[in-house]
Amino acid sequence: MPLSPSAVPPSGRSAPPFAIPAPRHHLPAAPPRHAAAVGVGLLCGALLIGLLLSVGERPFFQGLDDHWAASVNSSRDDALTGFAIVFDRLGGPLGTVLPLGLIGCLCVYGRWRSGLYAFTAGIAANVLVVLPLKQFVDRPRPPHPWVLVNDGSYPSGQVFSAVALVFVAAVLVFPPPARRWWWGFGGLYVVAMMGSRTWLHAQWLSDTFAGALAGAGACVLLWRAFEPLLRTEAERVAAGSLWL
C-alpha cells in the first residue's frame, strides 16, 4: 500500500527513531516505587506517636515502656553497658564524622549530587525533623540515665542518625549485590543502637521506634525528592562524563 505524500518525510529521509533514554549506572540507586507515599506514611507514624504522648498523661504503650525499662535494669559495670556506651559515642557528635567524611569523599570524586543528598538526609534532616518533634512532645527522660543527655526524650536522635547512615550508604555506596548484605548489617546496627539507648536509660523504647520511623521516612522521602539529581549523576557515571 503506497504511502500518502503527507506521510513521506521531507528530503526523502526516514523519520527519526524514538528517543532512547541515556543508560544509567547502578549508583546512585533509584528510589523504589511509591517512595514518596512510604516516606510520608513513616513520618506520620512518628508524628502520631508524638501526638499520643502530648495529649495524654499516660498513652497505651507506656506500660510496655515501663516494663522494658525495668527489664534492662543491670549494672553500670556490666560488659553490655560498656558496649552500649560505645554506641552512645557513635550516635553522638562523634557520629557526624562518618557522614561528613562520606560527603567529602563523594565531592572529591565529583559526585556532589550524592554529597548533597547525604548532607540533607544524614545531617540536615536530623535538625529539621528531630528537634521540632522534641520541642513539640517534650517528653521527660527515663529516671536516672547513665549517660549525659539533653532535654526531650522523644524521638531518639541517635537512632534517627543510625537509620540515616544506613540509608545514605545503601543508596550511594553499595552496588546491588552488596546492598542486600548491607541492609541486613544496617538493620542489626539500628537495632543495637535502639537497645543501647534503652539499656543506658537514656530513652524509652517507644522513643527509639519513633526515631527509626522518622529516620526511615525522611530518608525515603528525600530519596524521591533527589531522584532527578541522582538519576543525572548515574547517567553521567555511565557515560564517563561525571565532571562535566
C-alpha positions as CSV (number, residue, x, y, z in Angstrom):
1,M,0.0,0.0,0.0
2,P,1.7,3.3,-1.1
3,L,2.2,6.0,1.5
4,S,0.4,9.2,1.1
5,P,2.5,12.3,0.3
6,S,2.0,13.7,3.8
7,A,3.4,10.5,5.4
8,V,6.7,10.7,3.5
9,P,9.4,12.7,5.4
10,P,10.8,15.7,3.6
11,S,14.1,15.2,1.6
12,G,13.4,11.5,1.3
13,R,14.9,10.8,4.8
14,S,13.4,8.3,7.2
15,A,11.7,9.5,10.3
16,P,13.9,9.8,13.4
17,P,13.7,6.9,15.8
18,F,12.1,7.3,19.2
19,A,14.4,8.9,21.8
20,I,16.3,6.3,23.8
21,P,16.9,7.2,27.4
22,A,20.5,7.5,28.5
23,P,21.9,4.5,30.2
24,R,22.1,4.6,34.0
25,H,24.8,3.3,36.3
26,H,23.7,1.3,39.3
27,L,25.0,4.0,41.6
28,P,23.3,6.1,43.0
29,A,20.4,3.7,43.4
30,A,17.0,4.5,42.0
31,P,14.2,5.0,44.6
32,P,11.5,2.3,44.9
33,R,8.0,2.8,43.6
34,H,5.7,4.8,45.8
35,A,8.7,6.1,47.8
36,A,7.0,9.4,48.5
37,A,3.9,7.8,49.9
38,V,6.0,5.4,52.0
39,G,8.1,8.3,53.3
40,V,5.1,10.4,54.3
41,G,3.5,7.4,56.0
42,L,6.5,6.6,58.1
43,L,6.9,10.3,59.2
44,C,3.1,10.4,60.0
45,G,3.6,7.3,62.2
46,A,6.3,9.1,64.2
47,L,4.1,12.2,64.5
48,L,1.1,10.1,65.6
49,I,3.1,8.6,68.4
50,G,4.2,12.0,69.4
51,L,0.6,13.3,69.4
52,L,-0.5,10.4,71.7
53,L,2.3,11.4,74.1
54,S,1.4,15.1,74.1
55,V,-2.4,14.8,74.5
56,G,-2.5,12.2,77.3
57,E,-0.6,11.8,80.5
58,R,-0.2,8.0,80.0
59,P,-0.5,6.6,76.5
60,F,-1.5,3.0,76.0
61,F,2.1,2.0,75.2
62,Q,3.6,3.5,78.4
63,G,3.1,0.2,80.2
64,L,5.4,-1.5,77.7
65,D,7.9,1.3,78.0
66,D,7.9,0.9,81.8
67,H,8.2,-2.9,81.6
68,W,11.1,-2.7,79.1
69,A,12.9,-0.1,81.2
70,A,12.6,-2.4,84.3
71,S,13.8,-5.4,82.4
72,V,17.1,-3.8,81.4
73,N,18.0,-2.6,84.9
74,S,21.5,-4.0,85.0
75,S,24.8,-2.8,86.5
76,R,26.8,0.2,85.3
77,D,29.9,-2.1,85.3
78,D,28.3,-4.7,83.1
79,A,30.1,-5.6,79.9
80,L,26.9,-4.8,77.9
81,T,26.9,-1.4,79.5
82,G,30.4,-0.7,78.0
83,F,29.1,-1.9,74.7
84,A,26.1,0.4,74.9
85,I,28.4,3.3,75.8
86,V,30.3,2.7,72.5
87,F,27.1,3.0,70.6
88,D,26.3,6.2,72.6
89,R,29.5,7.7,71.4
90,L,28.9,6.6,67.8
91,G,25.4,8.2,67.8
92,G,26.6,11.4,69.4
93,P,28.7,14.2,67.9
94,L,31.4,11.7,67.0
95,G,28.8,10.0,64.8
96,T,28.8,13.1,62.4
97,V,32.4,12.3,61.4
98,L,31.3,9.3,59.3
99,P,28.6,11.2,57.2
100,L,30.9,14.2,56.9
101,G,33.7,12.0,55.7
102,L,31.4,10.3,53.2
103,I,30.2,13.7,51.9
104,G,33.8,14.8,51.5
105,C,34.8,11.7,49.5
106,L,31.8,11.9,47.3
107,C,32.6,15.6,46.4
108,V,36.2,14.8,45.8
109,Y,35.2,12.3,43.1
110,G,32.8,14.7,41.5
111,R,29.6,13.2,43.0
112,W,28.4,16.4,44.5
113,R,24.8,15.5,43.9
114,S,25.2,12.4,46.0
115,G,27.0,14.5,48.6
116,L,24.1,16.9,48.7
117,Y,21.7,14.1,49.4
118,A,24.0,12.6,52.0
119,F,24.2,16.0,53.8
120,T,20.4,16.6,53.6
121,A,19.4,13.1,54.8
122,G,22.2,12.5,57.2
123,I,22.6,15.8,58.9
124,A,20.1,18.5,58.0
125,A,17.1,16.2,58.4
126,N,18.1,15.4,61.9
127,V,17.9,19.1,62.8
128,L,14.7,19.8,60.8
129,V,12.7,16.7,62.0
130,V,14.1,15.5,65.4
131,L,14.5,18.9,67.1
132,P,11.0,20.2,66.3
133,L,9.5,16.9,67.5
134,K,11.4,17.0,70.7
135,Q,10.2,20.5,71.4
136,F,6.6,19.7,70.5
137,V,6.3,16.5,72.5
138,D,8.7,17.5,75.4
139,R,8.7,14.0,76.9
140,P,10.8,13.5,80.1
141,R,13.7,11.1,80.0
142,P,13.6,7.8,82.0
143,P,14.7,8.3,85.6
144,H,18.5,8.3,86.3
145,P,20.0,8.0,82.8
146,W,23.6,6.5,82.8
147,V,24.9,8.9,80.2
148,L,24.8,12.7,79.7
149,V,21.6,13.6,77.9
150,N,19.8,16.8,77.0
151,D,16.1,17.7,77.4
152,G,13.5,15.9,75.4
153,S,13.4,12.1,75.1
154,Y,11.1,11.8,72.1
155,P,12.2,10.8,69.5
156,S,15.6,9.3,69.6
157,G,18.0,11.4,67.5
158,Q,20.7,8.8,67.8
159,V,18.5,6.1,66.3
160,F,17.5,8.6,63.6
161,S,21.1,9.2,62.7
162,A,21.8,5.5,62.6
163,V,19.0,4.9,60.2
164,A,20.1,7.8,58.0
165,L,23.6,6.5,57.8
166,V,22.4,3.1,56.7
167,F,20.1,4.6,54.1
168,V,22.7,7.0,52.7
169,A,25.3,4.3,52.4
170,A,22.9,1.9,50.7
171,V,21.8,4.5,48.2
172,L,25.1,6.0,47.3
173,V,27.9,3.5,48.1
174,F,26.9,-0.2,47.7
175,P,26.2,-1.9,44.4
176,P,23.1,-4.2,44.2
177,P,24.8,-7.4,45.3
178,A,26.5,-5.8,48.3
179,R,23.4,-3.7,49.1
180,R,21.4,-6.7,50.2
181,W,24.1,-7.6,52.7
182,W,24.3,-4.0,53.8
183,W,20.6,-3.8,54.5
184,G,20.9,-6.8,56.9
185,F,24.0,-5.4,58.6
186,G,22.5,-2.0,58.8
187,G,19.3,-3.4,60.4
188,L,21.4,-5.1,63.1
189,Y,23.2,-1.8,63.7
190,V,20.0,0.1,64.1
191,V,18.6,-2.5,66.5
192,A,21.8,-2.4,68.5
193,M,21.6,1.4,68.7
194,M,17.9,1.2,69.9
195,G,18.9,-1.3,72.5
196,S,21.8,0.8,73.7
197,R,19.6,3.8,74.3
198,T,17.2,1.9,76.5
199,W,20.0,-0.1,78.2
200,L,21.5,3.2,79.3
201,H,18.1,4.5,80.4
202,A,18.6,7.4,78.1
203,Q,15.3,6.9,76.3
204,W,12.1,4.9,76.3
205,L,11.6,2.0,74.0
206,S,8.9,4.0,72.0
207,D,11.3,6.8,71.6
208,T,13.7,4.5,69.7
209,F,10.9,3.2,67.5
210,A,9.8,6.7,66.7
211,G,13.4,7.7,65.8
212,A,13.6,4.7,63.4
213,L,10.3,5.6,61.8
214,A,11.2,9.3,61.4
215,G,14.7,8.5,60.1
216,A,13.5,6.0,57.5
217,G,10.6,8.3,56.5
218,A,12.8,11.3,56.0
219,C,15.5,9.4,54.0
220,V,12.9,7.7,51.7
221,L,11.1,11.0,51.1
222,L,14.4,12.8,50.3
223,W,15.5,9.9,48.2
224,R,12.4,10.5,46.0
225,A,12.9,14.3,46.1
226,F,16.5,14.0,45.0
227,E,15.8,11.4,42.3
228,P,16.2,13.8,39.3
229,L,19.7,14.8,40.6
230,L,20.7,11.3,41.4
231,R,19.5,10.0,38.0
232,T,21.5,12.7,36.3
233,E,24.6,11.6,38.2
234,A,24.0,7.9,37.4
235,E,23.7,8.7,33.7
236,R,26.9,10.8,33.9
237,V,28.8,8.0,35.6
238,A,27.6,5.5,33.0
239,A,28.8,7.9,30.2
240,G,32.1,8.6,31.9
241,S,31.3,12.4,32.0
242,L,30.9,12.8,35.7
243,W,32.9,16.0,35.9
244,L,31.1,17.8,33.1
